[in-house]
Amino acid sequence: MFSGTRLRQARELGSLTQTKLGKLIKRSQGTVANLEAGLLSPSQDLLAEIASVTQFPIAFFSQDPPIEIPSLMFRARAAMSRTEEAAGRRSAELVLEVVTQVLERYVAPIPINLPSGSSPVVAAQQMRRVMGLSPEEPITYLIHSIEKAGVTVLALPTNLRKVDAFSAWAGEARERPIIALCPGRPGDRLRWNVSHEVGHLILHRHSQYVRAHEHRQADQFAAELLLPEIAIREQFGPVVTLSTIAALKPRWGVAMQALIRRALDLNVISEHQYRHLFEQIGARGWRTREPANLDVPLERPSALRRMAEIAFGKPINLIRFAAEAQLSVEMIKQIIDGYQETAIPPATERPGKVIQLKG
């Protein structure tokens, strides 16, 4: 049976309006609307045309409706078009479905271990304890630690121009925490955004739309998670310069600008010093691109790839994987390519298994 919901998912993944899809398949916007509403069923020829245009296999359109993500915590929601927001939502739903409907047939999901919501600072301190970190210790592998806490981190095959990451509690009972990441972001920016989204998951689980003050709370959470006060006060000396800030960036894995802001918030530097440091950064052209020799290594999630290797072998049998997911081999490869190929070195692992076989 044809699923109109699947047609809408495929259309929105491609950032297509009903009118644009209609033109591509030589049908009216009204026909597309009726197909999506379940009021029409396509002929075999039309179904083949839809599959060709959207680049999804015919079998995709006969599946049950996709998992829907009820609300998204976009950092730049006001700047996004509806088309871009829909593409992000559908992309996340597609990758999440690969995890829940295919891979979790073979591999047990990681238990969720997130602290309950409280103040941003306290919640961040609790999260560091969940990660097994002391207050003085930098987070070396942030995304790996988040995955170990049971957050499903989705590497999106879709690049959203105005959004780096978003989060949500997915599932019928909103029981699964997810963070979706867009490709191509710098390492320091990615680490901050991931921490910001973890803050939303913990602090704003029941929010329908995240408001400005809640974004500020998520930033406060990220600051304490990545740059704990007790450690940062010790790291800054009596004289704070761009050189001392630059020396801290590789250790803590955040932008120099984030370190300067943290110093101001902790009253380590004055407002005057803060402005002066940012004037220097601006004069050097570092507001949009900090020095390349200080680049923070890019982290990627790894759980989905490791689950796929358990389920479909190493190297992953893409044809079998695609057949079970009812997606094209190209789409499966595009999804997998967003994930880290090798696991974190054993010497850096903390006690506790990340991936467990089902059985």
C-alpha atoms as one frame of an Amber mdcrd trajectory, in Angstrom:
protein
   0.000   0.000   0.000   1.270   3.464  -0.920   2.117   5.781   2.004   1.415
   9.467   1.476   3.406  10.216   4.628   6.460   8.645   3.009   5.958  10.796
  -0.066   5.894  13.898   2.099   9.034  12.757   3.925  10.903  12.169   0.662
   9.697  15.492  -0.773  10.713  17.502   2.294  14.075  15.727   2.486  14.718
  17.051  -0.988  13.609  20.568   0.032  10.813  20.372  -2.548   7.473  22.129
  -2.327   4.385  20.302  -3.550   4.339  22.589  -6.579   7.973  21.891  -7.464
   7.566  18.128  -7.059   4.421  18.309  -9.168   6.353  19.946 -12.004   9.076
  17.302 -11.806   6.580  14.444 -12.091   4.342  16.380 -14.522   1.390  16.567
 -12.154  -0.412  19.431 -10.415   0.230  20.619  -6.876  -3.264  19.375  -6.020
  -2.382  15.859  -7.164   0.706  15.836  -4.940  -1.374  17.115  -2.019  -3.966
  14.375  -2.549  -1.269  11.702  -2.796   0.256  12.875   0.494  -3.162  12.990
   2.153  -3.911   9.422   1.090  -6.808  10.489  -1.137  -5.093   9.150  -4.274
  -2.923   6.135  -5.031  -0.347   6.451  -7.796  -0.200   4.166 -10.818   2.904
   1.999 -11.142   4.290   4.369 -13.767   3.725   7.414 -11.558   5.226   5.617
  -8.553   8.321   4.804 -10.611   8.555   8.480 -11.615   8.259   9.611  -7.975
  10.976   7.149  -6.963  13.252   8.393  -9.749  12.755  12.080  -8.916  13.149
  11.694  -5.126  15.919   9.060  -5.428  14.211   6.659  -3.047  13.473   3.025
  -3.972   9.862   2.132  -4.743   9.727  -0.087  -1.626  10.320   2.992   0.541
   6.874   4.350  -0.302   5.045   1.270   0.944   6.504   1.279   4.460   4.743
   2.277   7.645   4.796   6.027   8.404   8.138   7.305   9.732   9.013   8.068
  13.315   8.042  11.683  13.894  10.096  14.058  15.981   7.581  16.224  17.860
   9.611  19.361  18.522  13.032  20.626  17.596  15.294  22.883  19.602  16.751
  24.937  16.769  19.220  27.619  17.836  18.362  29.833  14.844  14.701  28.968
  14.386  13.650  32.521  13.466  16.207  32.678  10.648  15.136  29.396   9.061
  12.671  28.897   6.267   9.932  26.321   6.708  11.476  24.312   3.888  14.854
  24.138   5.633  13.294  23.254   8.975  11.265  20.479   7.348  14.368  19.107
   5.587  16.223  18.984   8.917  13.353  17.283  10.679  12.859  14.648   7.961
  16.582  13.973   7.683  16.802  13.343  11.430  13.736  11.095  11.297  15.276
   9.047   8.499  18.569   8.422  10.300  16.774   7.751  13.590  14.592   5.203
  11.832  17.684   3.412  10.537  18.840   3.121  14.151  15.572   2.074  15.765
  13.936  -0.009  13.037  16.993  -1.725  11.568  20.095  -1.656  13.763  18.339
  -2.159  17.087  17.035  -5.482  15.804  20.631  -6.656  16.250  22.085  -4.417
  18.957  20.569  -3.370  22.266  20.188   0.419  22.690  22.510   2.148  25.119
  20.760   2.876  28.455  19.967   6.551  28.970  21.923   8.124  31.808  21.192
  11.844  31.886  20.746  13.868  35.065  17.381  15.417  35.774  16.856  19.083
  35.021  17.943  21.685  37.557  19.943  24.887  37.248  22.288  25.003  34.233
  25.466  24.962  36.323  24.359  22.154  38.640  23.086  20.094  35.696  26.442
  20.492  33.913  28.324  19.426  37.034  26.051  16.384  37.319  26.631  15.577
  33.648  30.398  15.677  34.145  30.003  13.170  36.987  27.950  10.933  34.673
  30.885  11.106  32.250  33.273  10.133  35.039  35.183  13.421  34.876  36.716
  15.461  37.655  35.950  19.221  37.803  39.496  20.033  36.611  39.517  17.711
  33.601  38.860  18.704  29.961  36.450  16.542  27.961  38.665  14.854  25.393
  36.003  12.976  23.431  32.772  14.862  23.964  30.509  13.147  21.425  31.707
   9.692  22.460  30.890  10.538  26.086  27.436  11.792  25.086  26.729   8.588
  23.175  27.802   6.536  26.195  25.216   8.426  28.242  22.491   7.105  25.924
  21.982  10.108  23.649  21.397   9.067  20.030  23.677  11.341  18.009  22.558
  11.577  14.386  24.998  12.657  11.676  22.669  14.181   9.105  23.208  13.583
   5.387  21.493  16.962   4.875  23.401  20.217   5.339  21.289  23.057   6.777
  22.791  26.451   5.999  21.565  28.283   9.085  21.676  25.535  11.722  24.617
  23.586  13.127  22.727  21.176  15.381  19.375  20.564  17.037  17.953  18.253
  19.666  14.664  16.669  20.671  13.061  13.965  22.766  11.738  11.546  20.142
   9.335   8.609  20.233   5.670   8.288  21.129   6.411   8.889  24.809   9.303
  11.299  24.072  11.597   8.772  25.682  14.656   8.965  23.400  17.071  11.923
  23.530  18.566  12.784  20.149  21.049  15.344  18.897  21.310  15.904  15.139
  24.523  17.321  13.661  24.976  19.014  10.304  28.191  18.266   8.382  31.084
  20.599   7.733  31.273  22.530  11.008  34.606  23.368  12.726  35.599  21.228
  15.692  35.398  23.946  18.351  31.994  25.145  17.145  30.689  21.583  16.996
  31.732  20.849  20.585  29.963  23.958  21.848  26.807  23.202  19.895  26.684
  19.594  21.111  27.062  20.769  24.713  24.372  23.409  24.167  21.979  20.736
  22.869  22.697  18.405  25.788  21.735  21.322  28.007  18.404  21.618  26.189
  17.732  17.889  26.552  18.305  18.023  30.308  16.828  21.413  31.144  13.991
  21.796  28.637  12.623  18.320  28.037   8.999  19.455  28.086   9.396  22.677
  26.107   7.469  22.879  22.855   9.451  25.837  21.534  12.684  26.980  23.097
  12.698  30.647  23.981  15.591  33.098  24.174  16.170  32.713  27.922  16.267
  28.929  27.515  18.965  29.249  24.869  20.914  31.359  27.374  20.470  28.596
  29.952  21.759  26.028  27.451  24.825  28.217  26.862  25.397  28.456  30.619
  25.222  24.659  30.751  27.704  24.348  27.857  30.100  26.792  29.527  30.201
  24.838  32.789  30.354  21.477  31.006  33.265  22.389  28.735  34.944  25.061
  30.888  34.207  24.238  34.552  34.591  27.263  36.787  36.908  25.630  39.292
  39.402  24.744  36.563  39.138  27.875  34.454  39.807  30.186  37.399  43.062
  28.316  37.942  43.979  28.380  34.254  43.845  32.145  33.811  46.821  34.017
  35.193  46.893  37.582  36.501  47.498  38.914  32.970  45.155  37.707  30.248
  46.331  38.199  26.656  45.499  36.675  23.293  48.593  34.512  23.718  47.413
  33.080  27.033  43.951  32.511  25.561  45.444  30.794  22.488  47.432  28.443
  24.730  44.212  27.289  26.428  42.241  26.571  23.248  43.828  23.196  22.338
  43.482  21.929  25.911  39.817  22.792  26.377  38.657  22.359  22.779  36.635
  25.558  22.477  37.034  28.767  20.495  39.226  31.554  21.825  36.122  33.741
  21.785  34.322  31.291  24.069  37.253  31.350  26.492  37.213  35.165  26.551
  33.464  35.186  27.186  33.875  32.635  29.977  36.574  34.784  31.595  34.196
  37.761  31.564  31.279  35.767  32.989  33.501  34.545  35.840  34.792  38.108
  36.473  38.329  36.996  35.684  38.571  39.929  33.258  36.785  43.262  33.188
  34.355  44.518  30.563  37.129  46.790  29.288  39.551  43.861  28.907  36.839
  41.847  27.207  36.233  44.558  24.606  39.964  45.051  24.070  40.555  41.337
  23.459  37.703  41.184  20.966  39.029  44.284  19.196  42.333  42.469  18.771
  40.574  39.371  17.442  38.597  41.502  14.992  41.725  43.352  13.823  43.378
  40.013  13.008  40.342  38.731  11.138  39.753  35.951  13.665  36.061  36.576
  14.343  35.020  34.108  11.649  38.215  32.057  11.356  40.625  31.615  14.243
  44.262  30.618  13.482  44.465  27.298  11.610  47.293  26.033  13.819  44.849
  26.133  16.756  42.118  24.144  15.029  40.293  21.719  17.311  40.118  18.176
  15.863  36.720  17.365  14.413  34.733  14.807  16.385  32.107  12.591  14.830
  29.662  10.154  16.399  30.525   6.467  16.097  27.671   4.412  17.584  25.646
   3.963  14.370  28.673   2.709  12.407  29.674   0.332  15.196  26.124  -1.022
  15.364  26.126  -1.470  11.579  29.396  -3.411  11.740  27.862  -5.764  14.296
  24.709  -6.196  12.204  26.166  -6.288   8.693  29.837  -7.151   9.069  33.098
  -5.278   8.686  33.349  -3.973   6.042  29.636  -3.250   6.185  27.536  -5.099
   3.627  25.877  -2.014   2.157  23.576  -3.946  -0.170  22.105  -6.007   2.667
  21.893  -2.954   4.937  20.103  -0.921   2.249  17.673  -3.753   1.541  16.649
  -4.035   5.200  16.308  -0.249   5.517  14.478  -0.048   2.174  16.763   2.777
   1.128  19.212   3.115  -1.736  22.801   1.959  -1.281  23.883   5.537  -1.986
  21.714   6.873   0.854  23.010   4.247   3.306  26.594   5.066   2.365  25.904
   8.774   2.771  24.515   8.163   6.268  27.410   5.907   7.332  30.021   8.339
   6.027  28.948  10.825   8.701  30.216   8.495  11.427  33.675   7.848  12.821
  35.317   4.841  11.198  37.301   3.691  14.214  36.238   3.595  17.829  37.932
   5.703  20.498  41.305   4.118  21.448  40.856   1.620  24.328  43.237   3.552
  26.577  40.823   6.465  26.642  37.735   4.358  27.352  36.170   4.550  30.778
  34.458   1.564  32.389  31.177   0.492  30.801  30.239  -0.883  27.420  28.959
   1.397  24.707  27.555  -1.214  22.323  25.935  -4.437  23.477  24.696  -7.309
  21.338  21.045  -8.148  21.550  20.363 -11.602  22.765
